Each structure stands twice: as structure tokens, then as C-alpha cells.
Amino acid sequence: MLDGELGVFLRSRREAVRPEQVGLPVGPRRRTPGLRRAEVATLAQVSVEYLTRLEQGRDNRPSPEILAALANALRLDEADRRHLQQLASVENHRQLCTGRRPAVSRTVRPEIRSLLDALRDRPAYLLNRVGDVLAWNDPFDRLARALGLLDGDRPNLVWFVFADERAREHFPDWAELADQQVAELHRLRQGDPATDAFAERLGRAVGAAFTSRWQRCPVAAQPSAVRRLRHPEVGLLRLAYETLELPDDQQRLVVHLPADAPTTAALARLLIPRPRTLHPLAS
């Protein structure tokens, strides 16, 4: 756990709440984004001094009752409440405070490779917690290579979405996809310095498109949904995806399924086995 992460999260949520959401007047002289500390302290029935200590990382062990009061005052949704409880639990038990998290995994177990190969007609791939695409099956290769996602020695989904101009062309709902990728990074980071270093590099490379999202500290990531993809060979696809967590490996297996009949037909065309090129034998 990085020092002060609980406070950073609380501050980000305080700045995201509009006064009118909690029944407070906006007023012409308001300069603070979101709510003032005094307003949150009043709503949660804690002192301003205590809330200041929490946000500044000088106190990181609030009671469950105070956590619940702050969550209610800040109008947190279920994903944010779970994340807040997780941050507080880690701080209380001092599990990750030394920063000694396992290195970002780039090793793929043979069993996972076999599972990918067994999905013969469903595009599937494996990600680590910073979005490196570690392994994939042939259907995903057919789907993603034409997009440019698999270019390079170490493809990374998050980097591709933000830093490659082709991503905006291929994904009609690019903004939603970008939000999703940042939420996944935040949800999985749990004080991981490697994730923060990756975010810093990406922020330097692409600027506000990433940093504005990162600073909001989103954590609500959907494990399943339908995503539109404009493929250069078969046109517009509507693909459902399911995410399977592999917590021991700190990895995620993502499987794509066609979401409608036209997509089913288009995928079938795309995944037709390609004939091998025959070369004449030398005489």
C-alpha cells in the first residue's frame, strides 16, 4: 500500500460530489471543486481536523462506523464502497504497506495456455494487472492483429487504447472503453508501485486523455458487457466479453462472444481457416 492512498481516494471522491447532490447551495463564491472538507465533516458527523488527517495520510485506521458515515456522506456507489473498505482493511492489517507486492506477472501457466487453445472458435486472451497481453488464441489473433493491437514484442491493451490513434477508429465507443481500462488499472493496483510507474509513463506519452481519468481514481469496472468493434476486414461487430479472474496469478482471462446474428456470421467469415501457401519444390 502506498502511503496516503486511503486519503487520496477520499479526497478524489469529495471533489467529485456536486453540492446540489447533497442538498447544499452552489453559491457564486465557491472555488473548491466538489464539497469542502467542512461540509463532508458535517454530513459524516466527524471533525474537520479528523477528516483532514485522513486525507493527508496522517491517520489511516478509521473505524467501520466512520467509514460507513463517510461513504454515505460522499454518496459512494457499491464499487467505491468496496474499494474504500479494502483500502482501510489493508491499512489496518499492514499487509501491503511495505510495498513488497509480487512483481507484475508475465509468466503464463501451461494450464492457461491449454485453456486458451481449447477455445477454438471464441477469441480469448490473457492480461496481467497493467494490461500486458500475455497470451492469446488463434481466433483472437485473427480478430486483433488487423487492428494493430498485437504489434510489437510486448502488446499492452491499455497503451494501445490511449496511445495508438487506430484505437479511436476501431472502437466507436472509445471513451467508454478508455474509462473501463483506467478503472481496471485502479481496481487492481492496490498500492502497486509498478502500476503507478506505468500510469506515469502513459500519462507523459498521451497527456490529459489518460491523466484526467487517472486522477479521478475510478474503480467500477464491468467484468462483462457488450463492446462495438469496427473491424477492417468484416465491418462492425458487437462482441460480448466475459472476464475470468485468476487471483493467484494476478491475471485476467477475457473471452469474446458474438452478441448478435450479424456478428456471429462475420466472425465465422473471419475465423475460416486460411489455406497454406504452397511453394513449388526445387527441380
Protein Blocks (a to p, Z undefined) as FASTA:
>chain_A
ZZhklmmmmmmmmmmpcfklnopafbjmbmbghjafklmmmmnopafklmmmmmnopacc
dcfklmmmmmmmnopafklmmmmmmmmmmmmnommmnopaccddfbdcfklmmmmmmmmm
bccddddfkopafbdcfklmmmmmmnommgcjbdcfklmmmmmmklmmmmmklmmmmmmm
mmmmmmmnnopaklmmmmmmmmmmnommlmmmmmnopabdcfbdcdddddfklopadddd
dddddfknopacdddddfbfklmmmmmmmmpccddddddddZZ
